[in-house]
């Protein structure tokens, strides 16, 4: 039986630890949409910036309900936060 934390991860998304530098659509703790699983790129800060602004342009057919963030300042803040998860 999965613990509550693992159950929430399966519902809401994969771990963000080390997302910068990780292959898109590839972690053992989350079932990605076919589009994300076949994306074929590594998450760089530039790719994350583009994805956060216009996700459907980066991964067409992805099933995640996220329409993007229009504010460059908010994207900068998110990337700064994500950097804290990388060694």
C-alpha positions in Angstrom: 0.0 0.0 0.0 1.3 3.5 -0.9 1.6 6.1 1.8 -0.3 9.4 1.6 2.6 11.3 0.1 3.1 8.8 -2.7 -0.6 8.8 -3.4 -0.6 12.6 -3.8 2.4 12.5 -6.1 0.5 10.1 -8.4 -2.4 12.5 -8.6 -0.6 15.9 -8.7 2.7 15.3 -10.4 6.2 14.1 -10.2 8.9 15.1 -7.7 10.6 18.4 -8.6 13.9 17.3 -7.0 16.6 17.6 -9.7 14.1 18.5 -12.5 16.7 20.8 -14.1 18.9 18.4 -16.0 16.4 15.5 -15.9 14.9 13.8 -19.0 11.3 15.1 -19.6 8.7 12.5 -18.8 11.0 10.2 -16.9 10.7 9.4 -13.2 9.7 6.2 -11.5 7.2 7.9 -9.2 4.7 9.3 -11.8 2.8 8.1 -14.8 3.3 10.7 -17.5 1.0 11.3 -20.5 2.3 9.6 -23.7 3.2 13.0 -25.2 5.4 13.9 -22.2 6.9 10.4 -22.0 7.9 10.8 -25.6 9.0 14.4 -25.4 12.7 13.4 -25.9 14.5 16.4 -24.3 16.3 17.3 -21.1 14.8 20.0 -18.8 17.1 22.9 -19.0 16.3 26.3 -17.5 15.6 27.6 -21.0 13.3 24.7 -21.8 11.5 25.1 -18.5 11.1 28.8 -19.1 9.6 28.1 -22.5 7.3 25.4 -21.1 6.1 27.5 -18.2 5.1 30.2 -20.7 3.5 28.0 -23.3 3.3 24.3 -22.3 1.3 23.1 -25.3 3.9 24.5 -27.7 6.7 22.6 -26.0 4.8 19.3 -25.5 1.8 19.2 -27.8 -0.8 16.7 -26.7 0.3 16.7 -23.0 -2.6 16.0 -20.7 -1.6 18.3 -17.8 -4.1 21.1 -17.3 -1.8 24.0 -17.3 -2.2 27.0 -19.7 1.1 28.8 -18.9 2.3 31.8 -17.0 2.6 35.2 -18.7 4.7 36.9 -16.1 8.5 36.7 -16.7 9.0 37.6 -13.0 6.8 34.7 -11.9 8.8 32.4 -14.2 12.1 33.7 -12.8 10.8 33.0 -9.3 9.7 29.5 -10.1 13.1 28.7 -11.7 14.9 30.1 -8.7 12.7 27.8 -6.5 13.4 24.8 -8.7 17.2 25.5 -8.5 17.0 24.9 -4.7 16.1 21.2 -5.4 19.3 20.7 -7.5 22.6 19.8 -5.8 
